């Protein structure tokens, strides 16, 4: 399952990028046909986007910093830091700040246009077993126009234990918990709740 912060960021899109490399640092600029949603749906009057950014390594910490601009929709500044502490532990953190263009804000009668989120990633691993942990917090003052969630603030905790059965196969479980500031979830009896827990199991084969 994609995280709340990741899901509101650019993912896969057709485009053109130019990159300039200086030792361990890369600078880039790009234009694309991204419409703003993973499934390609959009209510935007125009499509397309541009971005500038840099990625590389400073003091043994990998980083990626970017500014992304969706035409007539939103803008975002994104920073990702990651580091391998040792052979058995990787950590990372993602900071994300976004704001709506006035064109979109005014068209949809939205009073506040800002949102931000942060995600902490911890991945302990031993041999063929790993236990990725993702902890997220988001505050979407646009009430769902950026993070696609019908609440203003929320946090999530996700555990994804993974066991590699072989070089080409694995079994993975996932336990996901979310809490929001509003009762936007329902239980099996139709009672409204401000929390939700879900679980999933996946078996995968690599070819």
C-alpha positions, 0 to 999 in steps of 0.5 A: 500500500502506498503511503499518504505522503507518497501517494500525493507526489509524482509517481509515473509519468511521461516526460523529458528530463535533463541532468547535469552531474557534478561529482556525487551531486546531480541537478535536473530540470524536466517537463512532463504530461503528469495530470496529478493522479496515479490513475490518470483521472483529472478535473484540471483545465490543463495537463502537464507539469515541470520540475527542478531538483537535485539528488546525491550524497552529502556526509554519507546521507543520500538526499533528493530535493525537488520543486514540482509544479502542476499547471493550474493545480498545485505546487510541491517542495519535497525532501527525502533523506536516507541512510544505511546505518549498518548491514541490518538497518536502513532509515529514511525520512520524507518531508513534503509541503504542497499548496494549491494554485489560485486557479484551482483554489478559486474554481473549487471555492477552497478557503485554505490552500496549504498542506504538509506531510512527513513520513519516517521509514525504518527497515530492520533486516536479518538474513531473508527477513525484514520488517519495514516500518512507516510512520506518517503525519499529514495536515491537509488544510484543503480537506482532501484536495492534496492528500485525497483524504476527507479529513484535515489531520491524521497519522498512520503506522504501517508494518510490512514484514517480508520474508524472501523465500528464495531469490525470486519469491517472497511472502509479505504481510501488511498491517495498517493503522490510521487515526484522523481528526474526524470520524470518516471511517465506518465499522461493520455495523455502520458506526462512524469511527476516527480510526481504521485498521486493515491487514493484507497478505501478498505472495510474489514471484520475480521473473 
